[in-house]
């Protein structure tokens, strides 16, 4: 039995997402029962490591090992609130996927100190008549908002996971919009205005360590041979500019490279080798999903860096990459001393699910991040699995796509209205 399955079995009250996060943060340790290693200190282990008889697992002290006890009345009240919230977030549902409009400030996955997360709420309220709970296939930053896709079955989750694992590509790998199987469009409010009303950003990004190794950040790198460097491409266009010094941008991270797994799905006359390849993709995706290894929100980070460091127009509410711009803006408006590095506008209160979503617009002294995944186009997996087109080449396969659109969150809508856009 793997360490992940052992903890979930012994501590059923701990959310699976929390256990997965503990493994990702390398906070799970094991004391081996083996005589040769018994005197050694507990060592860090991974979710896939196997357990032997007599082994002991150690979790952080911050994780409560006891089952939570709540009264029936308070639990019923909480359930009613949660159900109402989750139902208001649902954008789209078919036999393969469920799509929700993630609110800003709500974490996608559970963790230490997180009382409510979208994956836990979806597992509790969005199963409907399915025996399986919806599963995450990608992530969004806690402070960002917009379209979040979840798979309804193990197979569709694995397919979606593979599609969302794609990375941005360089200009030499240009693929027309009509041939990208996954398209995302973000809206962002930025400070200032780009020199050109539209364009394409194509620069390598890499991680750098700051604060004496305590944290990391993404930045533009000159040397593409750097180990952590990845080429990132973003198309942008100005939606509208404000005389007050703000600009609304549409951002398109180019992520639509063709995927072998999708080609295999579209080929309903698979040979033995084709079927083996498809099963290989699904098996690997299932392993990643089981351990919580989801595609990271690197796309969101890419957009923030491109806006701040390349265009020189940091996103409103992005204190990580646009601190100086916000400080300068605060000085001009007379409240620079009241700015704080950490944005804590939207929070989940202890036993309720309440968000003060309207706070954080450009009229407030402490603004929330103005970055929203507004539109997404992805393959109709449900239809494709039902009616394979019999084509081995995605370029000629007449696949049907789903277009999803998420309304702006309250604080961004308020900023739009305040800046006199109608």
Order of alpha helices (4+ residues) and beta strands (2+ residues): alpha-alpha-beta-beta-beta-alpha-beta-beta-alpha-beta-beta-alpha-beta-beta-beta-beta-beta-alpha-alpha-alpha-alpha-beta-alpha-beta-alpha
